[in-house]
Amino acid sequence: MGPALKSGTPVNLTSSNVVSTAGGSLLGFYVNNTNVGTIVLRNGILGTSTAISGTITPAIGWHRFPAACPNGLYATIGGVALDITFVFAAG
């Protein structure tokens, strides 16, 4: 087992978009604002991406979500007024 990742690059999204085109690891995400918003996380950024989560309805605050994403990471964001900062470590 390798060393635990402790830091990553913050990526803020308010709608569905690519978090990273590079492979790496999601450390977690911080929900800045939400009004019944939802998230689905996907390994990969193209049509062949694979869901790595079900539909998440997060509360405001930090959510630890360590996940390997060797093909990059795409976040599908739904709902109203959802503002999320993902922390992703490429490599």
N, CA, C and O of each residue as an XYZ file, in Angstrom:
364
protein
N       0.844     -1.175      0.000
C       0.000      0.000      0.000
C       0.889      1.237      0.000
O       1.835      1.320      0.783
N       0.593      2.199     -0.871
C       1.378      3.419     -0.987
C       0.992      4.441      0.068
O       0.052      4.237      0.836
N       1.736      5.552      0.096
C       1.423      6.596      1.069
C       0.078      7.253      0.761
O      -0.336      7.341     -0.395
N      -0.576      7.700      1.790
C      -1.872      8.365      1.619
C      -1.673      9.748      1.025
O      -0.769     10.478      1.432
N      -2.509     10.110      0.068
C      -2.461     11.444     -0.518
C      -3.059     12.434      0.469
O      -4.088     12.160      1.088
N      -2.416     13.579      0.615
C      -2.898     14.567      1.568
C      -3.300     15.873      0.919
O      -3.901     16.729      1.567
N      -2.974     16.039     -0.362
C      -3.329     17.292     -1.012
C      -3.639     17.056     -2.478
O      -3.248     16.047     -3.066
N      -4.343     18.004     -3.044
C      -4.703     17.939     -4.449
C      -5.052     19.327     -4.947
O      -4.973     20.301     -4.199
N      -5.431     19.414     -6.187
C      -5.797     20.682     -6.807
C      -7.297     20.908     -6.663
O      -8.090     20.028     -6.996
N      -7.694     22.086     -6.166
C      -9.126     22.380     -6.071
C      -9.700     22.761     -7.436
O      -9.091     23.527     -8.184
N     -10.875     22.221     -7.751
C     -11.572     22.532     -8.997
C     -13.015     22.837     -8.634
O     -13.732     21.963     -8.145
N     -13.447     24.077     -8.870
C     -14.800     24.494     -8.509
C     -15.734     24.363     -9.706
O     -15.421     24.819    -10.805
N     -16.895     23.729     -9.475
C     -17.907     23.572    -10.522
C     -19.279     23.982     -9.997
O     -19.590     23.792     -8.821
N     -20.092     24.545    -10.885
C     -21.479     24.860    -10.558
C     -22.443     24.159    -11.518
O     -23.661     24.278    -11.388
N     -21.877     23.423    -12.489
C     -22.685     22.631    -13.419
C     -21.838     21.449    -13.881
O     -20.636     21.407    -13.617
N     -22.447     20.501    -14.560
C     -21.741     19.309    -15.020
C     -20.538     19.690    -15.864
O     -20.630     20.527    -16.762
N     -19.383     19.049    -15.555
C     -18.175     19.371    -16.293
C     -17.050     18.419    -15.894
O     -17.194     17.605    -14.981
N     -15.920     18.543    -16.604
C     -14.717     17.778    -16.324
C     -14.031     18.334    -15.085
O     -13.829     19.543    -14.974
N     -13.675     17.461    -14.159
C     -12.865     17.852    -12.998
C     -11.396     17.745    -13.386
O     -10.604     18.635    -13.078
N     -11.024     16.644    -14.069
C      -9.650     16.459    -14.534
C      -9.633     15.554    -15.757
O     -10.335     14.544    -15.799
N      -8.825     15.921    -16.755
C      -8.635     15.058    -17.919
C      -7.532     14.038    -17.649
O      -7.454     13.010    -18.321
N      -6.683     14.322    -16.667
C      -5.597     13.414    -16.296
C      -6.086     12.387    -15.288
O      -6.985     12.661    -14.493
N      -5.490     11.209    -15.326
C      -5.792     10.207    -14.318
C      -5.259     10.634    -12.968
O      -4.321     11.427    -12.889
N      -5.848     10.119    -11.912
C      -5.401     10.460    -10.572
C      -6.373      9.976     -9.534
O      -7.037      8.955     -9.713
N      -6.458     10.713     -8.443
C      -7.324     10.320     -7.331
C      -8.158     11.494     -6.844
O      -7.655     12.599     -6.644
N      -9.440     11.229     -6.660
C     -10.304     12.194     -6.005
C     -10.109     12.003     -4.509
O     -10.185     10.884     -4.002
N      -9.857     13.100     -3.807
C      -9.700     13.026     -2.355
C     -11.037     13.275     -1.660
O     -11.341     12.677     -0.628
N     -11.817     14.160     -2.244
C     -13.118     14.496     -1.688
C     -13.643     15.761     -2.329
O     -13.086     16.247     -3.314
N     -14.717     16.295     -1.769
C     -15.288     17.522     -2.313
C     -15.934     18.326     -1.190
O     -16.393     17.781     -0.186
N     -15.953     19.641     -1.395
C     -16.581     20.549     -0.439
C     -17.791     21.176     -1.112
O     -17.668     21.807     -2.162
N     -18.950     21.003     -0.511
C     -20.172     21.595     -1.048
C     -20.304     22.989     -0.437
O     -20.526     23.136      0.764
N     -20.163     24.007     -1.286
C     -20.224     25.399     -0.844
C     -21.655     25.891     -0.694
O     -21.968     26.683      0.195
N     -22.521     25.403     -1.585
C     -23.916     25.847     -1.593
C     -24.752     24.781     -2.294
O     -24.325     24.201     -3.292
N     -25.939     24.532     -1.767
C     -26.826     23.578     -2.433
C     -28.271     23.836     -2.034
O     -28.561     24.302     -0.932
N     -29.152     23.526     -2.945
C     -30.586     23.555     -2.679
C     -31.146     22.314     -3.370
O     -31.681     22.398     -4.475
N     -31.020     21.178     -2.720
C     -31.431     19.882     -3.243
C     -30.644     19.533     -4.517
O     -31.213     19.029     -5.485
N     -29.348     19.802     -4.505
C     -28.496     19.452     -5.630
C     -28.058     17.999     -5.561
O     -28.095     17.378     -4.498
N     -27.641     17.458     -6.707
C     -27.155     16.081     -6.772
C     -25.851     16.011     -7.560
O     -25.541     16.887     -8.367
N     -25.090     14.936     -7.303
C     -23.825     14.696     -7.997
C     -23.758     13.215     -8.375
O     -24.166     12.347     -7.604
N     -23.236     12.940     -9.577
C     -22.829     11.592     -9.953
C     -21.398     11.725    -10.459
O     -21.126     12.524    -11.356
N     -20.485     10.946     -9.888
C     -19.072     10.999    -10.263
C     -18.765      9.887    -11.251
O     -19.250      8.765    -11.110
N     -17.939     10.216    -12.272
C     -17.643      9.251    -13.336
C     -16.147      9.186    -13.589
O     -15.481     10.217    -13.692
N     -15.612      7.949    -13.691
C     -14.218      7.726    -14.065
C     -14.147      7.822    -15.585
O     -14.668      6.964    -16.297
N     -13.504      8.864    -16.064
C     -13.418      9.097    -17.501
C     -14.204     10.334    -17.881
O     -15.049     10.805    -17.120
N     -13.921     10.855    -19.057
C     -14.552     12.111    -19.463
C     -15.302     12.005    -20.781
O     -15.906     12.978    -21.232
N     -15.268     10.837    -21.396
C     -15.925     10.665    -22.676
C     -17.127      9.741    -22.531
O     -17.504      9.384    -21.415
N     -17.726      9.355    -23.643
C     -18.903      8.503    -23.626
C     -18.690      7.142    -22.989
O     -19.661      6.477    -22.628
N     -17.449      6.713    -22.843
C     -17.156      5.411    -22.251
C     -16.887      5.503    -20.753
O     -16.409      4.537    -20.159
N     -17.179      6.629    -20.137
C     -16.914      6.777    -18.710
C     -17.805      5.846    -17.895
O     -18.879      5.442    -18.340
N     -17.338      5.512    -16.692
C     -18.035      4.588    -15.814
C     -18.392      5.295    -14.509
O     -17.535      5.927    -13.892
N     -19.637      5.194    -14.091
C     -20.049      5.810    -12.825
C     -19.294      5.165    -11.670
O     -19.210      3.940    -11.589
N     -18.744      5.985    -10.776
C     -18.078      5.476     -9.581
C     -18.887      5.796     -8.330
O     -18.474      5.481     -7.213
N     -20.035      6.419     -8.527
C     -20.945      6.687     -7.410
C     -22.371      6.575     -7.917
O     -22.630      6.651     -9.118
N     -23.265      6.398     -7.005
C     -24.672      6.538     -7.338
C     -24.994      8.021     -7.282
O     -24.083      8.849     -7.270
N     -26.245      8.363     -7.247
C     -26.622      9.763     -7.125
C     -26.448     10.195     -5.674
O     -27.052      9.629     -4.762
N     -25.613     11.203     -5.482
C     -25.316     11.735     -4.146
C     -26.109     13.019     -3.969
O     -26.095     13.882     -4.846
N     -26.799     13.154     -2.845
C     -27.484     14.402     -2.489
C     -26.755     14.947     -1.250
O     -27.144     14.656     -0.119
N     -25.698     15.738     -1.474
C     -24.830     16.122     -0.363
C     -25.342     17.322      0.434
O     -26.093     18.160     -0.065
N     -24.910     17.368      1.678
C     -25.143     18.537      2.533
C     -23.963     19.492      2.349
O     -22.926     19.101      1.815
N     -24.115     20.718      2.781
C     -23.012     21.671      2.747
C     -21.904     21.167      3.664
O     -22.172     20.670      4.758
N     -20.661     21.298      3.213
C     -19.505     20.891      4.004
C     -18.603     19.939      3.252
O     -18.816     19.654      2.074
N     -17.570     19.441      3.965
C     -16.563     18.551      3.386
C     -17.074     17.109      3.345
O     -17.680     16.618      4.298
N     -16.813     16.447      2.219
C     -17.185     15.052      2.032
C     -15.944     14.301      1.559
O     -15.499     14.491      0.427
N     -15.393     13.462      2.404
C     -14.248     12.639      2.024
C     -14.758     11.573      1.053
O     -15.727     10.871      1.341
N     -14.089     11.461     -0.111
C     -14.506     10.482     -1.121
C     -13.257     10.011     -1.864
O     -13.064     10.357     -3.029
N     -12.406      9.223     -1.200
C     -11.194      8.770     -1.881
C     -11.540      7.759     -2.977
O     -12.136      6.715     -2.713
N     -11.155      8.090     -4.204
C     -11.475      7.212     -5.334
C     -10.405      7.339     -6.413
O     -10.016      8.446     -6.784
N      -9.933      6.203     -6.912
C      -8.996      6.190     -8.030
C      -9.766      6.485     -9.311
O     -10.830      5.914     -9.551
N      -9.228      7.368    -10.118
C      -9.854      7.753    -11.390
C      -8.779      7.724    -12.474
O      -8.315      8.782    -12.902
N      -8.376      6.543    -12.925
C      -7.270      6.440    -13.877
C      -7.559      7.067    -15.243
O      -6.633      7.321    -16.014
N      -8.834      7.318    -15.546
C      -9.198      7.898    -16.843
C      -9.681      9.337    -16.732
O     -10.320      9.839    -17.657
N      -9.394     10.009    -15.631
C      -9.886     11.358    -15.412
C     -11.185     11.317    -14.624
O     -11.656     10.244    -14.246
N     -11.758     12.480    -14.378
C     -12.980     12.549    -13.572
C     -13.945     13.557    -14.166
O     -13.571     14.680    -14.504
N     -15.197     13.132    -14.286
C     -16.291     13.986    -14.750
C     -17.362     13.990    -13.666
O     -17.675     12.945    -13.096
N     -17.921     15.159    -13.380
C     -18.985     15.280    -12.387
C     -20.269     15.736    -13.076
O     -20.306     16.786    -13.717
N     -21.308     14.936    -12.934
C     -22.632     15.321    -13.418
C     -23.349     15.971    -12.240
O     -23.604     15.330    -11.220
N     -23.667     17.243    -12.397
C     -24.275     18.021    -11.320
C     -25.696     18.387    -11.710
O     -25.934     18.918    -12.795
N     -26.641     18.103    -10.821
C     -28.041     18.412    -11.068
C     -28.631     19.171     -9.896
O     -27.973     19.365     -8.874
N     -29.838     19.587    -10.045
C     -30.497     20.307     -8.961
C     -30.320     21.807     -9.083
O     -29.959     22.331    -10.137
N     -30.581     22.474     -7.986
C     -30.597     23.934     -7.972
C     -29.471     24.483     -7.104
O     -29.243     23.993     -5.998
N     -28.774     25.490     -7.597
C     -27.784     26.249     -6.840
C     -26.746     25.362     -6.169
O     -26.493     25.492     -4.971
N     -26.146     24.461     -6.941
C     -25.112     23.588     -6.395
C     -23.752     24.152     -6.769
O     -23.486     24.389     -7.947
N     -22.893     24.370     -5.792
C     -21.555     24.919     -5.970
C     -20.605     24.004     -5.201
O     -20.654     23.946     -3.973
N     -19.735     23.285     -5.928
C     -18.888     22.269     -5.321
C     -17.423     22.499     -5.698
O     -17.114     22.819     -6.846
N     -16.526     22.333     -4.724
C     -15.093     22.355     -4.982
C     -14.573     20.937     -4.788
O     -14.601     20.405     -3.678
N     -14.100     20.331     -5.868
C     -13.514     18.989     -5.833
C     -12.029     19.136     -5.561
O     -11.411     20.098     -6.017
N     -11.442     18.197     -4.825
C     -10.011     18.173     -4.596
C      -9.476     16.910     -5.252
O      -9.767     15.796     -4.816
N      -8.674     17.102     -6.326
C      -8.227     16.018     -7.181
C      -6.710     16.027     -7.267
O      -6.108     17.071     -7.518
N      -6.089     14.876     -7.060
C      -4.628     14.737     -7.154
C      -4.302     13.967     -8.431
O      -4.544     12.763     -8.513
N      -3.754     14.662     -9.424
C      -3.377     14.019    -10.693
C      -2.138     13.167    -10.483
O      -1.302     13.433     -9.619
N      -2.054     12.125    -11.314
C      -0.839     11.320    -11.274
C      -1.009      9.973    -10.806
O      -0.040      9.217    -10.737
